Structures are given as C-alpha cells and as structure tokens.
Amino acid sequence: MRGGDLRPAPAELSAAFDAGAAAYDRLVGSSPGYHAHLLLSARRMRIPNRGRGLRLLDAGCGTGASTAALLSVAPEAEIVAIDASRGMLDAAAGKGWPPSVRFVHTPVEQLAEHGITGPFDGILAAYLIRNLAEPDGQLHTFRTLLRPGATLAVHEYSVRDSRAATRIWHAVCWGVIIPSGWLRTRDTALYRYLWRSVLAFDGAAQFRARLADAGFTAVHSETMPGWEANIVHTFLADAPL
C-alpha cells in the first residue's frame, strides 16, 4: 500500500485483501461478536418469509461471513455475493453453500459489466462503503438496483461521533488487531489501513445524511451491543416507493 494516510488504489487494496485472506477467518473469528453482529444486521433488514421468492445482494462478501448471515435469515432466497478480492472470494466459495448462493468476482463498481443487474429485494453491504473511492455514486447505484421499498443495510464502523468509541478503537487496533495481524501474516499493512480508514470515515449522523442525499427514505441506524457499541452500526435505508 502507498505510504502515509493516503487511500490505497483499488488494485492495491484488493491485493492486500488477497494477501490477508488465508488468515482472515481466524482473525475475525477471535473478535467477540463479529459473526453475531453481522447476523444482527441481517435480521434488522426484516426479510419476510425466510426470503422465499426474493433476490438478495451481498456486496463485499469477503470470506463469506456476511453471506452466511444473509443465508441464516433468508434460507429460501437467491443470494448473489460479490467481492473485488479473488483471494477473499475463493475462501468464501470454498465453503459449503446451497445452490441458491452464487459468488461473483467483481468490484462493486462493475456489477453491470459482470451481468449483475436489479432488481434486488435487499442489499447487505458489510465493511464495504468505507473502502470505496466514490461512496456517493455507489449508494445511488444501490438505490437503483433495489425494488421500490426494499432495504439497503450498511454494516459499518463509524466512530467519529463518539470520543469514547474513538479511544476504544485506537486501543483495540493497537492492542489487539494490528499485533494479531502481524502474528498471523507477518504483515500489518491491511490492519493499519483498517485503523486509519475507520478514523477517516463518516460519523453516524453524517453517513445517515449521505444516505438521504442518495435518495433513500426511512434512513436510520442502530448500533451493536457490547464493546462495539457506537463503533459498529447497521445503517438502514429504503428505496423510495
């Protein structure tokens, strides 16, 4: 990755995720609540009837933890899971999935070029928006991909509105995440980027305003229980009717 606090180029970021893919599941699995909180965000989408007859998009699926959360709440839905990192996507696709789950290697900005078009009955974007060069354009695209009234759920870090959350984030990154990343991969670039990118990302109020500006309605957010309170949030927004 490039030095300083510069945002890495998309290819550099994908390469960093590729390099970290082998150890990623072990690292996040050691984080209390990681999988449970993804499941909570999926439940907050209020997908009806176990997803029967619905089509869902998991945007930025990583190694499949968010896909598993969607599948838990919507086992009868068709789920399209995409990621820009080949290493992360291969790790996800190598796990056991029903035929209703399909993985596609593509940056989220190039869905149409890979034959992924709407409408979708729900979109889950976990730990994705913070990494995009043009988040406003992508949020607008998500709105056009959703059926009227369908929900976008953005599961994301946001600490800028809380001094306490910011202090905890510094402590967790430098006390746990970055050292653990070094022990598992002998490289801290991805985890130092995680630390910096969360600090630079919107506060919760600012991101809710960003969603409203993109044309979404019923915009609101709910945070997580436990140590991630006011650190990780579910941002929920509906495509207008």
Accessible surface in RSA format (square Angstrom, percent):
REM  Atomic radii and reference values for relative SASA: ProtOr
REM  Chains: A
REM  Algorithm: Lee & Richards
REM  Probe-radius: 1.40
REM  Slices: 20
REM RES _ NUM      All-atoms   Total-Side   Main-Chain    Non-polar    All polar
REM                ABS   REL    ABS   REL    ABS   REL    ABS   REL    ABS   REL
RES MET A   1    73.09  37.8   9.30   6.2  63.79 151.9   9.51   8.1  63.57  84.2
RES ARG A   2   111.48  46.8  99.23  50.6  12.25  29.2  48.01  65.6  63.47  38.5
RES GLY A   3    56.84  70.1   0.00   N/A  56.84  70.1  42.03 115.3  14.81  33.2
RES GLY A   4    60.64  74.8   0.00   N/A  60.64  74.8  40.87 112.1  19.77  44.3
RES ASP A   5   121.77  85.3  91.98  91.6  29.79  70.4  33.55  79.0  88.22  88.0
RES LEU A   6   113.59  63.3 108.83  77.9   4.75  12.0 111.22  78.1   2.37   6.4
RES ARG A   7   110.14  46.2  97.66  49.8  12.48  29.7  43.80  59.9  66.33  40.2
RES PRO A   8     5.32   3.9   1.01   0.9   4.32  15.7   1.25   1.0   4.08  25.3
RES ALA A   9    35.11  32.3  32.12  49.6   2.99   6.8  35.11  49.4   0.00   0.0
RES PRO A  10   101.66  74.1  94.53  86.2   7.13  25.9 100.76  83.2   0.90   5.6
RES ALA A  11    78.18  71.9  64.57  99.6  13.62  31.0  72.18 101.6   6.01  15.9
RES GLU A  12    54.49  31.3  47.26  35.8   7.22  17.2  32.63  63.1  21.86  17.8
RES LEU A  13    16.34   9.1  16.34  11.7   0.00   0.0  16.34  11.5   0.00   0.0
RES SER A  14    26.73  22.6  24.20  32.3   2.54   5.8  15.74  33.5  11.00  15.4
RES ALA A  15    55.71  51.2  48.95  75.5   6.77  15.4  51.29  72.2   4.42  11.7
RES ALA A  16    16.11  14.8   5.75   8.9  10.36  23.6  14.03  19.8   2.08   5.5
RES PHE A  17    43.18  21.6  43.12  26.7   0.06   0.1  43.18  26.2   0.00   0.0
RES ASP A  18    59.18  41.5  45.93  45.7  13.25  31.3  19.89  46.8  39.29  39.2
RES ALA A  19    76.49  70.3  43.85  67.7  32.64  74.3  56.88  80.1  19.61  51.9
RES GLY A  20     5.19   6.4   0.00   N/A   5.19   6.4   5.04  13.8   0.15   0.3
RES ALA A  21    10.24   9.4   6.71  10.3   3.54   8.0   6.73   9.5   3.51   9.3
RES ALA A  22    90.48  83.2  63.34  97.7  27.14  61.7  75.96 107.0  14.52  38.5
RES ALA A  23     3.97   3.7   3.52   5.4   0.45   1.0   3.52   5.0   0.45   1.2
RES TYR A  24    36.22  16.9  36.22  20.6   0.00   0.0  13.75  10.3  22.47  27.7
RES ASP A  25    51.45  36.0  45.51  45.3   5.93  14.0  30.37  71.5  21.08  21.0
RES ARG A  26   133.71  56.1 121.26  61.8  12.45  29.6  68.12  93.1  65.58  39.7
RES LEU A  27    16.51   9.2  13.99  10.0   2.53   6.3  13.99   9.8   2.53   6.8
RES VAL A  28    15.30  10.1  13.52  12.2   1.78   4.3  15.30  13.3   0.00   0.0
RES GLY A  29    47.31  58.3   0.00   N/A  47.31  58.3  17.47  47.9  29.84  66.8
RES SER A  30    71.54  60.5  38.45  51.3  33.09  76.2  40.90  87.1  30.64  42.9
RES SER A  31    31.96  27.0  23.10  30.8   8.87  20.4  22.12  47.1   9.84  13.8
RES PRO A  32    97.27  70.9  83.48  76.1  13.80  50.2  96.13  79.4   1.14   7.1
RES GLY A  33    27.86  34.4   0.00   N/A  27.86  34.4  15.22  41.8  12.63  28.3
RES TYR A  34    17.88   8.3  15.74   9.0   2.14   5.6  10.04   7.5   7.85   9.7
RES HIS A  35    95.54  52.2  89.35  62.1   6.19  15.8  69.69  71.8  25.85  30.1
RES ALA A  36    62.48  57.5  50.15  77.4  12.33  28.1  55.07  77.6   7.41  19.6
RES HIS A  37    15.24   8.3  15.24  10.6   0.00   0.0   6.97   7.2   8.28   9.6
RES LEU A  38     2.68   1.5   2.68   1.9   0.00   0.0   2.68   1.9   0.00   0.0
RES LEU A  39    41.12  22.9  41.12  29.4   0.00   0.0  41.12  28.9   0.00   0.0
RES LEU A  40    49.47  27.6  49.09  35.1   0.39   1.0  49.32  34.6   0.16   0.4
RES SER A  41     0.00   0.0   0.00   0.0   0.00   0.0   0.00   0.0   0.00   0.0
RES ALA A  42     0.16   0.1   0.00   0.0   0.16   0.4   0.00   0.0   0.16   0.4
RES ARG A  43   144.99  60.9 130.74  66.6  14.25  33.9  39.69  54.2 105.30  63.8
RES ARG A  44    42.30  17.8  30.51  15.6  11.79  28.1  15.51  21.2  26.79  16.2
RES MET A  45    11.46   5.9   1.28   0.8  10.18  24.2   1.40   1.2  10.05  13.3
RES ARG A  46   205.74  86.4 180.69  92.1  25.05  59.6  68.61  93.8 137.12  83.1
RES ILE A  47    28.26  16.1   5.81   4.3  22.45  54.1   7.28   5.2  20.98  56.9
RES PRO A  48    77.72  56.6  68.37  62.3   9.35  34.0  77.43  63.9   0.29   1.8
RES ASN A  49   104.42  72.0  83.87  81.0  20.56  49.5  13.56  32.6  90.87  87.8
RES ARG A  50   133.45  56.0 127.25  64.9   6.20  14.8  50.24  68.7  83.21  50.4
RES GLY A  51     0.00   0.0   0.00   N/A   0.00   0.0   0.00   0.0   0.00   0.0
RES ARG A  52   141.44  59.4 127.05  64.8  14.39  34.3  59.70  81.6  81.74  49.5
RES GLY A  53    76.46  94.3   0.00   N/A  76.46  94.3  42.10 115.5  34.35  76.9
RES LEU A  54    39.99  22.3  35.49  25.4   4.50  11.3  36.43  25.6   3.56   9.6
RES ARG A  55    50.08  21.0  50.05  25.5   0.03   0.1  26.08  35.6  24.00  14.5
RES LEU A  56     0.23   0.1   0.23   0.2   0.00   0.0   0.23   0.2   0.00   0.0
RES LEU A  57     0.02   0.0   0.00   0.0   0.02   0.1   0.00   0.0   0.02   0.1
RES ASP A  58     0.00   0.0   0.00   0.0   0.00   0.0   0.00   0.0   0.00   0.0
RES ALA A  59     0.00   0.0   0.00   0.0   0.00   0.0   0.00   0.0   0.00   0.0
RES GLY A  60    13.62  16.8   0.00   N/A  13.62  16.8   5.57  15.3   8.05  18.0
RES CYS A  61     4.58   3.5   0.00   0.0   4.58  10.8   0.66   1.7   3.92   4.2
RES GLY A  62    12.41  15.3   0.00   N/A  12.41  15.3  12.41  34.1   0.01   0.0
RES THR A  63     2.97   2.1   1.39   1.4   1.58   3.8   0.05   0.1   2.92   4.4
RES GLY A  64     1.88   2.3   0.00   N/A   1.88   2.3   0.86   2.4   1.02   2.3
RES ALA A  65    15.28  14.0   7.45  11.5   7.83  17.8  12.45  17.5   2.82   7.5
RES SER A  66     4.33   3.7   3.30   4.4   1.03   2.4   2.01   4.3   2.32   3.2
RES THR A  67     0.00   0.0   0.00   0.0   0.00   0.0   0.00   0.0   0.00   0.0
RES ALA A  68    44.68  41.1  42.53  65.6   2.15   4.9  43.51  61.3   1.17   3.1
RES ALA A  69     6.51   6.0   1.92   3.0   4.59  10.4   5.45   7.7   1.05   2.8
RES LEU A  70     0.26   0.1   0.26   0.2   0.00   0.0   0.26   0.2   0.00   0.0
RES LEU A  71    35.01  19.5  34.04  24.4   0.97   2.4  34.04  23.9   0.97   2.6
RES SER A  72    76.02  64.2  42.17  56.3  33.85  78.0  23.81  50.7  52.21  73.1
RES VAL A  73    28.56  18.8  13.70  12.4  14.86  35.8  20.04  17.4   8.51  23.1
RES ALA A  74     0.00   0.0   0.00   0.0   0.00   0.0   0.00   0.0   0.00   0.0
RES PRO A  75    45.22  33.0  29.82  27.2  15.40  56.0  29.82  24.6  15.40  95.7
RES GLU A  76    71.72  41.2  47.67  36.1  24.05  57.3  29.95  57.9  41.77  34.1
RES ALA A  77     0.30   0.3   0.00   0.0   0.30   0.7   0.30   0.4   0.00   0.0
RES GLU A  78    74.17  42.6  70.36  53.2   3.81   9.1  29.34  56.8  44.83  36.6
RES ILE A  79     0.00   0.0   0.00   0.0   0.00   0.0   0.00   0.0   0.00   0.0
RES VAL A  80     0.01   0.0   0.01   0.0   0.00   0.0   0.01   0.0   0.00   0.0
RES ALA A  81     0.00   0.0   0.00   0.0   0.00   0.0   0.00   0.0   0.00   0.0
RES ILE A  82     1.35   0.8   1.35   1.0   0.00   0.0   1.35   1.0   0.00   0.0
RES ASP A  83    18.13  12.7  17.33  17.2   0.80   1.9   1.35   3.2  16.78  16.7
RES ALA A  84    38.19  35.1  26.49  40.9  11.70  26.6  26.49  37.3  11.70  31.0
RES SER A  85     2.34   2.0   1.97   2.6   0.37   0.9   2.07   4.4   0.27   0.4
RES ARG A  86   115.54  48.5 114.52  58.4   1.03   2.4  44.86  61.3  70.68  42.8
RES GLY A  87    20.90  25.8   0.00   N/A  20.90  25.8  17.07  46.9   3.83   8.6
RES MET A  88     5.21   2.7   5.21   3.5   0.00   0.0   5.00   4.3   0.21   0.3
RES LEU A  89     5.53   3.1   5.53   4.0   0.00   0.0   5.53   3.9   0.00   0.0
RES ASP A  90    75.42  52.8  64.64  64.3  10.77  25.5  27.93  65.7  47.48  47.4
RES ALA A  91    35.60  32.7  18.37  28.3  17.23  39.2  30.77  43.3   4.83  12.8
RES ALA A  92     0.00   0.0   0.00   0.0   0.00   0.0   0.00   0.0   0.00   0.0
RES ALA A  93    51.68  47.5  31.86  49.2  19.82  45.1  32.37  45.6  19.31  51.2
RES GLY A  94    70.14  86.5   0.00   N/A  70.14  86.5  34.86  95.7  35.27  79.0
RES LYS A  95    85.77  41.8  71.22  43.7  14.56  34.7  65.32  58.8  20.46  21.8
RES GLY A  96    79.05  97.5   0.00   N/A  79.05  97.5  43.45 119.2  35.60  79.7
RES TRP A  97    56.15  22.5  20.97  10.2  35.18  82.6  24.07  12.8  32.08  52.0
RES PRO A  98    52.37  38.2  42.76  39.0   9.61  34.9  49.74  41.1   2.63  16.4
RES PRO A  99   141.42 103.1 105.81  96.5  35.61 129.4 118.24  97.6  23.18 144.0
RES SER A 100    39.53  33.4  25.64  34.2  13.89  32.0  35.84  76.3   3.69   5.2
RES VAL A 101    14.81   9.7   0.00   0.0  14.81  35.7   0.00   0.0  14.81  40.2
RES ARG A 102   108.54  45.6 104.69  53.4   3.85   9.2  60.34  82.5  48.20  29.2
RES PHE A 103    38.84  19.4  13.23   8.2  25.61  66.6  13.23   8.0  25.61  73.3
RES VAL A 104    21.61  14.2  18.04  16.3   3.57   8.6  21.61  18.8   0.00   0.0
RES HIS A 105    64.00  35.0  52.12  36.2  11.88  30.4  37.46  38.6  26.55  30.9
RES THR A 106     0.59   0.4   0.00   0.0   0.59   1.4   0.59   0.8   0.00   0.0
RES PRO A 107    42.46  30.9  42.03  38.3   0.44   1.6  42.46  35.1   0.00   0.0
RES VAL A 108     6.49   4.3   1.81   1.6   4.68  11.3   1.81   1.6   4.68  12.7
RES GLU A 109   101.94  58.5  72.86  55.1  29.08  69.2  53.22 102.9  48.72  39.8
RES GLN A 110    75.61  42.3  75.61  55.3   0.00   0.0   9.80  20.9  65.81  49.9
RES LEU A 111     7.27   4.0   5.84   4.2   1.43   3.6   5.84   4.1   1.43   3.8
RES ALA A 112    72.26  66.4  54.75  84.5  17.51  39.8  54.97  77.4  17.30  45.8
RES GLU A 113   130.76  75.1  91.39  69.1  39.37  93.7  60.87 117.7  69.89  57.1
RES HIS A 114    79.25  43.3  54.97  38.2  24.28  62.1  41.80  43.1  37.45  43.6
RES GLY A 115    57.30  70.7   0.00   N/A  57.30  70.7  33.10  90.8  24.20  54.2
RES ILE A 116     1.39   0.8   0.17   0.1   1.22   2.9   0.17   0.1   1.22   3.3
RES THR A 117    75.57  53.7  74.92  76.0   0.65   1.5  50.06  67.2  25.51  38.6
RES GLY A 118    28.55  35.2   0.00   N/A  28.55  35.2   6.61  18.1  21.94  49.1
RES PRO A 119    60.73  44.3  58.66  53.5   2.08   7.5  59.77  49.3   0.96   6.0
RES PHE A 120     0.00   0.0   0.00   0.0   0.00   0.0   0.00   0.0   0.00   0.0
RES ASP A 121    27.68  19.4  14.10  14.0  13.59  32.1   4.20   9.9  23.48  23.4
RES GLY A 122     0.79   1.0   0.00   N/A   0.79   1.0   0.78   2.1   0.01   0.0
RES ILE A 123     0.16   0.1   0.00   0.0   0.16   0.4   0.16   0.1   0.00   0.0
RES LEU A 124     0.05   0.0   0.00   0.0   0.05   0.1   0.00   0.0   0.05   0.1
RES ALA A 125     0.00   0.0   0.00   0.0   0.00   0.0   0.00   0.0   0.00   0.0
RES ALA A 126     6.78   6.2   2.80   4.3   3.98   9.0   2.80   3.9   3.98  10.5
RES TYR A 127    30.57  14.3  22.07  12.6   8.50  22.1  20.80  15.6   9.77  12.0
RES LEU A 128    20.68  11.5  19.97  14.3   0.71   1.8  20.68  14.5   0.00   0.0
RES ILE A 129     1.20   0.7   0.02   0.0   1.18   2.8   0.02   0.0   1.18   3.2
RES ARG A 130    13.42   5.6   7.69   3.9   5.73  13.6   1.82   2.5  11.59   7.0
RES ASN A 131    22.84  15.8  13.04  12.6   9.80  23.6   5.88  14.2  16.96  16.4
RES LEU A 132    13.35   7.4  11.77   8.4   1.58   4.0  12.65   8.9   0.70   1.9
RES ALA A 133    67.45  62.0  41.36  63.8  26.09  59.4  41.89  59.0  25.56  67.7
RES GLU A 134   133.97  76.9 124.48  94.2   9.49  22.6  45.38  87.8  88.59  72.3
RES PRO A 135    24.68  18.0  24.68  22.5   0.00   0.0  24.68  20.4   0.00   0.0
RES ASP A 136    78.16  54.7  74.74  74.4   3.42   8.1  35.87  84.4  42.29  42.2
RES GLY A 137    40.01  49.3   0.00   N/A  40.01  49.3  33.75  92.6   6.26  14.0
RES GLN A 138    10.23   5.7   6.23   4.6   4.00   9.5   3.39   7.2   6.85   5.2
RES LEU A 139     0.02   0.0   0.02   0.0   0.00   0.0   0.02   0.0   0.00   0.0
RES HIS A 140    88.02  48.1  88.02  61.2   0.00   0.0  57.47  59.2  30.55  35.6
RES THR A 141    53.28  37.9  52.06  52.8   1.22   2.9  28.75  38.6  24.54  37.1
RES PHE A 142     0.00   0.0   0.00   0.0   0.00   0.0   0.00   0.0   0.00   0.0
RES ARG A 143    58.46  24.5  54.45  27.8   4.02   9.6   1.47   2.0  57.00  34.5
RES THR A 144    84.26  59.9  50.81  51.5  33.45  79.7  47.44  63.7  36.81  55.7
RES LEU A 145    19.28  10.7  19.19  13.7   0.09   0.2  19.28  13.5   0.00   0.0
RES LEU A 146    10.30   5.7   0.00   0.0  10.30  25.9   0.00   0.0  10.30  27.7
RES ARG A 147   105.48  44.3 104.72  53.4   0.76   1.8  29.71  40.6  75.78  45.9
RES PRO A 148    96.26  70.2  77.47  70.6  18.80  68.3  78.34  64.7  17.93 111.4
RES GLY A 149    33.07  40.8   0.00   N/A  33.07  40.8  13.95  38.3  19.11  42.8
RES ALA A 150    13.45  12.4   4.07   6.3   9.38  21.3  12.85  18.1   0.60   1.6
RES THR A 151    23.66  16.8  22.56  22.9   1.09   2.6   7.08   9.5  16.58  25.1
RES LEU A 152     0.50   0.3   0.37   0.3   0.13   0.3   0.37   0.3   0.13   0.3
RES ALA A 153     0.00   0.0   0.00   0.0   0.00   0.0   0.00   0.0   0.00   0.0
RES VAL A 154     0.10   0.1   0.10   0.1   0.00   0.0   0.10   0.1   0.00   0.0
RES HIS A 155     0.00   0.0   0.00   0.0   0.00   0.0   0.00   0.0   0.00   0.0
RES GLU A 156     0.00   0.0   0.00   0.0   0.00   0.0   0.00   0.0   0.00   0.0
RES TYR A 157    19.78   9.2  19.78  11.3   0.00   0.0   2.68   2.0  17.11  21.1
RES SER A 158     2.83   2.4   0.00   0.0   2.83   6.5   0.03   0.1   2.80   3.9
RES VAL A 159     1.12   0.7   0.48   0.4   0.63   1.5   1.12   1.0   0.00   0.0
RES ARG A 160   138.00  57.9 105.69  53.9  32.31  76.9  20.31  27.8 117.69  71.3
RES ASP A 161    94.07  65.9  55.16  54.9  38.91  92.0  36.59  86.1  57.48  57.3
RES SER A 162    25.53  21.6  20.25  27.0   5.29  12.2  17.34  36.9   8.20  11.5
RES ARG A 163   206.32  86.6 195.90  99.9  10.42  24.8  69.43  94.9 136.90  83.0
RES ALA A 164    49.55  45.6  46.36  71.5   3.19   7.3  46.92  66.1   2.63   7.0
RES ALA A 165     2.05   1.9   0.57   0.9   1.48   3.4   1.54   2.2   0.51   1.4
RES THR A 166    34.44  24.5  34.44  34.9   0.00   0.0  29.26  39.3   5.18   7.8
RES ARG A 167   153.88  64.6 147.67  75.3   6.21  14.8  72.02  98.4  81.86  49.6
RES ILE A 168    71.56  40.7  69.96  52.1   1.61   3.9  71.51  51.5   0.05   0.1
RES TRP A 169     0.20   0.1   0.20   0.1   0.00   0.0   0.20   0.1   0.00   0.0
RES HIS A 170    69.82  38.2  68.70  47.8   1.11   2.8  47.49  48.9  22.32  26.0
RES ALA A 171    65.68  60.4  48.74  75.2  16.94  38.5  60.42  85.1   5.26  13.9
RES VAL A 172    29.36  19.3  28.11  25.5   1.25   3.0  29.36  25.5   0.00   0.0
RES CYS A 173     0.00   0.0   0.00   0.0   0.00   0.0   0.00   0.0   0.00   0.0
RES TRP A 174   118.33  47.5 103.31  50.0  15.03  35.3 100.59  53.6  17.75  28.8
RES GLY A 175    53.44  65.9   0.00   N/A  53.44  65.9  29.11  79.9  24.33  54.5
RES VAL A 176    86.28  56.8  83.62  75.7   2.65   6.4  86.28  75.0   0.00   0.0
RES ILE A 177    25.59  14.6  25.33  18.9   0.27   0.6  25.59  18.4   0.00   0.0
RES ILE A 178     9.83   5.6   9.83   7.3   0.00   0.0   9.83   7.1   0.00   0.0
RES PRO A 179    52.55  38.3  46.17  42.1   6.38  23.2  52.34  43.2   0.21   1.3
RES SER A 180    26.32  22.2  25.22  33.7   1.10   2.5   4.52   9.6  21.80  30.5
RES GLY A 181     0.10   0.1   0.00   N/A   0.10   0.1   0.10   0.3   0.00   0.0
RES TRP A 182   118.79  47.7 118.79  57.5   0.00   0.0  97.32  51.9  21.47  34.8
RES LEU A 183   126.90  70.7 106.14  75.9  20.76  52.2 106.19  74.6  20.71  55.7
RES ARG A 184    97.58  41.0  68.70  35.0  28.88  68.8  16.57  22.6  81.01  49.1
RES THR A 185    42.86  30.5  14.63  14.8  28.23  67.3  22.47  30.2  20.39  30.8
RES ARG A 186   142.87  60.0 126.30  64.4  16.57  39.5  53.61  73.3  89.26  54.1
RES ASP A 187    71.84  50.3  67.96  67.6   3.88   9.2  24.45  57.6  47.39  47.3
RES THR A 188    27.66  19.7  25.50  25.9   2.16   5.1  12.67  17.0  14.99  22.7
RES ALA A 189    21.11  19.4  19.28  29.7   1.83   4.2  20.07  28.3   1.04   2.8
RES LEU A 190    15.28   8.5  13.95  10.0   1.33   3.3  13.95   9.8   1.33   3.6
RES TYR A 191     8.41   3.9   8.41   4.8   0.00   0.0   8.02   6.0   0.39   0.5
RES ARG A 192    88.65  37.2  88.65  45.2   0.00   0.0  20.19  27.6  68.46  41.5
RES TYR A 193     9.95   4.6   9.95   5.7   0.00   0.0   9.80   7.4   0.16   0.2
RES LEU A 194    33.43  18.6  33.11  23.7   0.32   0.8  33.43  23.5   0.00   0.0
RES TRP A 195    54.01  21.7  54.01  26.1   0.00   0.0  54.01  28.8   0.00   0.0
RES ARG A 196    35.25  14.8  31.11  15.9   4.14   9.9  18.57  25.4  16.68  10.1
RES SER A 197    12.72  10.7   4.23   5.6   8.49  19.5  11.29  24.1   1.42   2.0
RES VAL A 198     0.01   0.0   0.00   0.0   0.01   0.0   0.00   0.0   0.01   0.0
RES LEU A 199    45.28  25.2  35.50  25.4   9.78  24.6  35.71  25.1   9.57  25.8
RES ALA A 200    74.75  68.7  50.76  78.3  23.99  54.6  59.08  83.2  15.66  41.5
RES PHE A 201    18.92   9.5  12.96   8.0   5.96  15.5  18.88  11.4   0.04   0.1
RES ASP A 202     8.20   5.7   8.05   8.0   0.15   0.4   0.00   0.0   8.20   8.2
RES GLY A 203     2.74   3.4   0.00   N/A   2.74   3.4   1.75   4.8   0.99   2.2
RES ALA A 204     9.18   8.4   9.05  14.0   0.13   0.3   9.05  12.7   0.13   0.3
RES ALA A 205    52.96  48.7  46.39  71.6   6.56  14.9  47.25  66.5   5.71  15.1
RES GLN A 206    94.36  52.8  85.52  62.5   8.84  21.0  38.49  81.9  55.87  42.4
RES PHE A 207     0.00   0.0   0.00   0.0   0.00   0.0   0.00   0.0   0.00   0.0
RES ARG A 208    80.73  33.9  79.59  40.6   1.15   2.7  16.50  22.5  64.24  38.9
RES ALA A 209    53.44  49.1  45.61  70.4   7.83  17.8  52.55  74.0   0.89   2.4
RES ARG A 210    51.63  21.7  47.19  24.1   4.44  10.6  11.29  15.4  40.34  24.5
RES LEU A 211     0.37   0.2   0.37   0.3   0.00   0.0   0.37   0.3   0.00   0.0
RES ALA A 212    52.87  48.6  39.01  60.2  13.86  31.5  39.28  55.3  13.59  36.0
RES ASP A 213   128.73  90.2  91.73  91.3  37.00  87.5  32.64  76.8  96.09  95.8
RES ALA A 214    12.68  11.7   2.44   3.8  10.24  23.3  11.89  16.7   0.79   2.1
RES GLY A 215    29.67  36.6   0.00   N/A  29.67  36.6  24.85  68.2   4.81  10.8
RES PHE A 216     9.31   4.7   0.00   0.0   9.31  24.2   0.00   0.0   9.31  26.6
RES THR A 217    65.14  46.3  59.94  60.8   5.20  12.4  55.92  75.1   9.22  13.9
RES ALA A 218    66.79  61.4  35.27  54.4  31.52  71.7  55.36  78.0  11.43  30.3
RES VAL A 219    37.78  24.9  10.92   9.9  26.86  64.7  10.92   9.5  26.86  72.9
RES HIS A 220    83.68  45.7  82.33  57.2   1.35   3.4  67.59  69.7  16.08  18.7
RES SER A 221    30.00  25.3   6.09   8.1  23.91  55.1   0.02   0.1  29.97  42.0
RES GLU A 222    67.74  38.9  60.49  45.8   7.25  17.3  28.93  56.0  38.81  31.7
RES THR A 223    46.26  32.9  36.00  36.5  10.26  24.4  36.00  48.4  10.26  15.5
RES MET A 224     3.28   1.7   0.00   0.0   3.28   7.8   1.02   0.9   2.26   3.0
RES PRO A 225    77.33  56.4  66.11  60.3  11.22  40.8  76.71  63.3   0.62   3.8
RES GLY A 226    63.27  78.0   0.00   N/A  63.27  78.0  43.31 118.9  19.96  44.7
RES TRP A 227    79.66  32.0  62.17  30.1  17.48  41.0  72.62  38.7   7.04  11.4
RES GLU A 228     3.01   1.7   3.01   2.3   0.00   0.0   0.06   0.1   2.95   2.4
RES ALA A 229    40.10  36.9  33.48  51.7   6.62  15.1  33.48  47.1   6.62  17.5
RES ASN A 230    74.73  51.5  73.42  70.9   1.31   3.2   5.07  12.2  69.66  67.3
RES ILE A 231     0.00   0.0   0.00   0.0   0.00   0.0   0.00   0.0   0.00   0.0
RES VAL A 232     0.00   0.0   0.00   0.0   0.00   0.0   0.00   0.0   0.00   0.0
RES HIS A 233    12.51   6.8  12.51   8.7   0.00   0.0   8.85   9.1   3.67   4.3
RES THR A 234     0.00   0.0   0.00   0.0   0.00   0.0   0.00   0.0   0.00   0.0
RES PHE A 235     0.35   0.2   0.00   0.0   0.35   0.9   0.00   0.0   0.35   1.0
RES LEU A 236     7.01   3.9   7.00   5.0   0.01   0.0   7.01   4.9   0.00   0.0
RES ALA A 237     0.55   0.5   0.21   0.3   0.35   0.8   0.33   0.5   0.22   0.6
RES ASP A 238    38.28  26.8  38.28  38.1   0.00   0.0   3.08   7.2  35.20  35.1
RES ALA A 239     4.08   3.8   3.28   5.1   0.80   1.8   3.28   4.6   0.80   2.1
RES PRO A 240    48.95  35.7  41.20  37.6   7.75  28.2  41.80  34.5   7.15  44.5
RES LEU A 241   186.27 103.7 125.79  90.0  60.47 152.0 146.41 102.8  39.86 107.3
END  Absolute sums over single chains surface
CHAIN  1 A    10600.7       8072.5       2528.2       6242.7       4358.0
END  Absolute sums over all chains
TOTAL         10600.7       8072.5       2528.2       6242.7       4358.0
